[in-house]
Amino acid sequence: MAAKLIAKNPKQITLVAPLVSFVFSVGAGTSNILYPLLPVIQDLSYRNGIRPSRPLSLSVVATGVALACSPVSAAMAAMVTLTDVAPWNFELIDILKVTIPAAVVGIVLSSVIVNRLGAEIAADPEIQAKIKSGEIPPPGDSATAVQANVTVTKSGRNAALIFLLGVVAIVVFGLWKGLRPLDGAGDPVSMTPIIEIVMCAVGTIILLVSRPKVAEIPTTTVFKAGMVSAIALFGLAWLTDTFLSAHTDLIAGGVGALVEVAPWIFALGIFLVCVLTTSQSTATRTIVPIGLEAGVPLGLLSGMWAGAFAGIYLLPTNGSQIAAANFDTSGSTKLGTKLYDHSFFLPTLILAAITIAFGALFGALWGG
């Protein structure tokens, strides 16, 4: 499906591919779903004479802000835990109505700028040298249809449909609070346990209906990436929580005072923690409480929170960045030799700045 969506507009791939990657990551709650799309994006862009680093880099970075728009991402669960309680009572739908439009506008405007980064294929000496040596073929006919190298099975289709139904159920519970079960005090259950319960049930149903080979799951790239992320999340989250708990007054007072004077410092804090930990969840649990205590309006906070998530790609340390560079046979997507000379550095800054700006605007207008 993704290949067909991207192939319909090959000349606009720097816009279409990041939007498709964004939508897929929103639905799945993880940026790891990008991996099978990378060879499709690379192949179609190169054969249409478009520098592959442009759509590849922005597609990777777009999956970062997507997690602030996904009802089933770990980062959203962390955010809802902090905001969907008294005295804020800022629920899932309140966050999504700010983060989704901000992210979409950010991706669309960023694609215009990113589409001008780097030399054209015909003017790139490294790519031309590879073509001349026969290492890679010259760009092909733009009318050639791209084929995704993916085998579709009935069990896989059923598993995907069950998962998406779970996503829909979570959105429904988020939209209509009255549908949620009641807790011991007679109040509707908050969205954090709702997400956990629904996705636990979804996982069980997938095992019963699709019957995947459970023994092979630990060998998959998604499982490995997920476990590494989980270990990093728990380790870093506990470490930062321990440090912050011991210095709550100093940190909340110092940073909180700065945030009160200049709310954009909140966005900078989220961005820097994302850079250093490559974990949106850790950044959420570390910085959002400070923003809440400082009195940053919830809509403004949500919009800046979403844009700052791009920060996890400022350094070339993520699996999707490495995979994108490896899939790009033209060599236009680079990891660099320094911390700032890789293909994802500028797209990260561009998407973060635009999304934060529009997130703050939308949050101030209708976010509460």
C-alpha positions in Angstrom: 0.0 0.0 0.0 2.8 2.4 0.9 4.6 1.6 -2.4 1.5 2.4 -4.4 0.9 5.7 -2.5 4.5 6.8 -3.1 4.6 5.7 -6.7 1.5 7.6 -7.7 3.4 10.9 -7.3 7.1 10.1 -8.0 8.1 13.7 -8.8 6.7 14.8 -5.4 8.4 12.0 -3.5 10.1 14.5 -1.1 6.6 15.4 0.1 4.7 12.2 -0.3 7.2 9.8 1.2 7.6 11.7 4.5 3.8 12.1 4.8 3.3 8.3 4.2 6.0 7.5 6.7 4.3 9.9 9.1 0.9 8.3 8.7 2.3 4.8 9.1 4.2 5.7 12.2 1.2 7.4 13.7 -0.9 4.2 13.2 1.8 1.8 14.4 3.1 3.9 17.3 6.7 3.3 16.4 9.1 4.7 13.8 10.4 1.1 13.2 7.7 0.6 10.6 9.8 2.9 8.3 12.3 0.1 7.6 10.4 -1.7 4.8 9.6 1.7 3.2 13.2 2.8 2.9 14.2 0.7 -0.2 11.0 1.8 -1.9 11.7 5.5 -1.3 15.3 5.1 -2.4 14.5 3.2 -5.6 11.7 5.4 -6.8 13.5 8.7 -6.1 16.7 7.7 -7.8 14.9 6.3 -10.9 13.1 9.6 -11.2 16.3 11.6 -11.0 15.7 12.9 -7.5 18.5 12.9 -5.0 17.5 10.0 -2.6 18.9 11.8 0.4 16.1 14.3 0.3 13.0 12.1 0.7 15.0 9.5 2.8 16.2 12.0 5.4 12.9 13.8 5.8 11.0 10.5 6.0 13.2 9.4 8.8 12.9 12.7 10.8 9.1 12.8 10.1 8.7 9.5 12.1 10.1 11.3 15.1 7.3 13.9 15.3 4.8 11.2 14.4 5.1 9.7 17.8 3.6 12.9 19.3 0.6 12.3 17.1 0.1 8.6 17.7 -2.5 7.5 20.3 -0.5 4.2 20.9 3.1 5.5 21.1 5.0 5.1 24.4 5.7 8.9 24.3 2.0 9.7 24.1 1.3 7.3 27.0 3.8 9.2 29.0 2.3 12.5 28.1 -1.2 11.5 28.9 -0.1 10.1 32.2 1.1 13.6 33.1 -1.6 15.8 31.6 -4.8 13.7 32.0 -5.0 14.3 35.7 -6.1 17.1 38.0 -5.6 20.0 37.9 -4.9 19.9 34.1 -7.3 17.3 32.8 -5.8 17.7 29.3 -6.8 14.5 27.5 -5.6 12.6 24.5 -7.9 14.3 22.0 -6.8 17.8 23.3 -3.2 16.8 22.5 -3.9 15.3 19.1 -5.8 18.3 17.8 -2.7 20.4 18.3 0.1 18.0 17.4 -1.3 16.5 14.2 -1.9 19.7 12.3 1.4 21.1 13.5 3.3 18.0 12.3 1.5 17.9 9.0 2.2 21.6 8.3 5.8 21.1 9.5 6.4 18.2 7.1 4.8 20.0 4.1 6.8 23.2 4.5 10.0 21.3 5.4 9.7 19.2 2.2 9.9 22.5 0.1 13.2 23.4 1.8 14.7 19.8 2.0 14.0 19.3 -1.7 16.7 21.9 -2.4 19.4 20.4 -0.2 22.3 18.7 -1.8 23.4 18.7 -5.4 21.2 17.3 -8.2 22.2 13.8 -9.3 23.6 15.1 -12.6 25.8 17.6 -10.7 27.0 15.2 -8.0 30.5 14.0 -8.8 30.4 11.0 -6.4 27.2 9.7 -7.9 28.3 10.3 -11.5 31.6 8.5 -10.7 29.6 5.5 -9.5 27.4 5.6 -12.7 30.5 5.8 -14.9 32.2 2.9 -13.2 29.1 0.8 -13.5 28.6 0.4 -9.8 25.1 1.8 -10.1 22.8 2.3 -13.2 21.8 5.8 -14.4 18.5 7.1 -13.2 15.7 5.1 -15.0 12.4 5.9 -16.7 10.1 7.8 -14.4 7.2 5.8 -15.8 8.5 2.5 -14.4 6.4 1.3 -11.6 8.1 0.6 -8.3 7.6 -2.8 -6.7 7.8 -3.3 -2.9 9.8 -6.4 -2.1 7.2 -7.6 0.5 5.3 -10.8 0.6 1.7 -10.3 1.8 0.1 -13.2 3.7 -3.4 -13.7 5.0 -2.1 -14.0 8.6 -0.1 -10.9 8.2 -3.0 -9.0 6.8 -5.2 -10.1 9.7 -2.6 -9.1 12.3 -2.3 -5.7 10.8 -6.1 -5.2 10.7 -6.4 -6.4 14.3 -3.7 -3.9 15.4 -5.4 -1.0 13.5 -8.7 -1.9 15.1 -7.0 -1.6 18.5 -5.7 1.9 17.4 -9.3 2.8 16.5 -10.6 1.6 19.8 -8.1 3.7 21.7 -9.0 6.8 19.7 -12.7 6.1 20.4 -12.1 5.8 24.1 -10.1 9.1 23.9 -12.8 10.9 22.1 -15.7 9.7 24.2 -14.8 9.6 27.9 -18.2 8.2 28.8 -17.4 4.9 27.1 -14.5 4.1 29.4 -14.9 1.7 32.3 -15.1 3.2 35.8 -12.4 2.9 38.4 -12.9 2.1 42.1 -13.8 5.7 42.8 -16.5 5.7 40.1 -14.5 7.9 37.7 -13.6 7.0 34.1 -10.3 5.2 33.8 -7.6 7.4 32.4 -6.1 6.8 29.0 -2.8 5.4 30.1 -4.3 2.1 31.5 -6.8 2.1 28.6 -3.9 2.1 26.1 -2.2 -0.7 28.0 -5.3 -2.9 28.3 -6.4 -2.5 24.7 -2.9 -3.2 23.2 -2.4 -6.2 25.6 -5.7 -7.6 24.3 -4.7 -6.8 20.7 -1.4 -8.7 21.2 -3.3 -11.7 22.6 -5.8 -11.7 19.8 -3.1 -11.5 17.2 -1.4 -14.6 18.7 -4.6 -16.5 18.7 -5.8 -15.5 15.2 -2.7 -15.1 13.1 -0.5 -17.7 15.0 2.9 -16.2 14.3 6.0 -18.2 14.9 6.7 -17.0 18.4 10.2 -18.5 18.5 11.3 -16.3 15.5 10.1 -13.0 17.1 13.3 -12.4 19.1 15.3 -12.5 15.8 13.3 -9.8 14.1 14.8 -6.2 13.7 11.7 -4.6 15.2 11.9 -6.8 18.3 15.6 -6.0 18.8 15.0 -2.3 18.3 12.1 -2.4 20.7 14.0 -4.2 23.4 17.0 -1.8 23.1 14.6 1.1 23.3 12.8 -0.4 26.3 16.1 -0.9 28.2 17.3 2.6 27.3 14.0 4.0 28.3 13.8 2.3 31.7 17.5 2.9 32.5 17.5 6.6 31.4 14.1 7.3 32.8 15.0 5.9 36.3 18.3 7.6 36.2 16.9 11.0 35.3 13.9 10.5 37.7 16.3 9.8 40.6 18.4 12.8 39.8 15.4 15.1 39.3 13.7 13.8 42.5 16.8 14.7 44.5 17.0 18.2 43.1 13.3 19.0 42.4 13.3 22.4 44.0 16.5 23.6 42.4 15.6 22.3 38.8 11.9 23.2 38.9 12.7 26.6 40.3 15.6 27.5 38.0 14.3 26.0 34.8 10.7 26.9 35.7 11.6 30.5 36.1 13.3 30.6 32.7 10.3 28.8 31.1 7.9 31.4 32.6 10.0 34.2 31.0 10.6 32.4 27.7 8.3 29.4 27.0 10.5 28.4 24.0 13.1 27.2 26.5 10.7 24.3 27.2 10.9 23.2 23.6 14.7 23.5 23.8 14.7 21.3 26.8 12.7 18.6 25.2 14.8 18.8 22.0 18.1 18.5 23.9 17.0 15.5 26.0 15.8 13.8 22.8 19.2 14.5 21.3 21.1 13.1 24.3 18.9 10.1 25.0 17.3 9.3 21.6 14.1 8.7 23.6 10.9 10.8 23.3 9.4 9.1 26.3 12.4 10.0 28.5 12.3 13.6 27.3 8.5 13.7 28.1 8.9 12.4 31.6 11.9 14.6 32.3 10.9 18.0 30.9 7.1 18.0 30.7 6.6 18.1 34.5 8.8 21.2 34.6 6.7 22.9 31.9 3.5 22.0 33.8 4.8 23.3 37.1 6.0 26.5 35.3 2.4 27.1 34.1 3.0 26.7 30.4 -0.4 26.6 28.7 -1.3 23.0 27.8 -1.9 23.7 24.1 1.3 25.6 23.7 3.2 22.9 25.6 1.8 20.2 23.4 2.7 21.9 20.2 6.3 22.6 21.2 6.5 19.1 22.6 5.7 17.6 19.2 8.2 19.6 17.2 11.0 19.0 19.6 10.7 15.2 19.1 12.7 15.6 15.8 15.7 16.1 18.0 16.3 12.3 18.3 17.8 12.5 14.7 20.1 15.4 15.2 23.0 12.9 15.8 23.5 10.0 13.4 22.9 7.3 16.1 19.6 5.8 15.2 18.9 2.5 13.4 16.6 4.1 10.9 19.3 6.6 9.9 21.9 3.9 9.5 19.4 1.8 7.5 18.5 4.8 5.2 22.2 5.4 4.5 22.8 1.7 3.8 19.8 1.4 1.5 20.9 4.4 -0.6 23.0 2.8 -3.2 23.8 6.2 -4.8 25.6 7.2 -1.6 23.8 10.5 -1.4 22.6 9.8 2.2 25.5 10.1 4.5 26.2 9.5 8.2 29.2 11.8 8.0 32.5 11.8 9.9 31.5 14.5 12.4 28.3 15.1 14.4 26.9 17.7 12.1 27.9 16.7 8.5 25.3 13.9 8.0 22.2 14.0 5.8 19.7 14.2 8.7 21.2 17.3 10.5 19.5 20.1 8.5 16.2 18.2 8.0 16.0 17.7 11.8 16.5 21.4 12.6 14.2 22.5 9.8 11.3 20.2 10.7 11.8 20.9 14.5 11.7 24.7 14.0 8.7 24.8 11.7 6.7 22.2 13.7 7.5 24.0 17.0 6.4 27.3 15.6 3.1 26.1 14.2 2.6 23.9 17.2 2.8 26.9 19.4 0.5 28.8 17.1 -2.2 26.1 17.0 -1.8 25.4 20.7 -2.4 29.1 21.5 -5.4 29.2 19.1 -7.4 26.2 20.2 -5.3 24.0 22.5 -6.4 25.5 25.8 
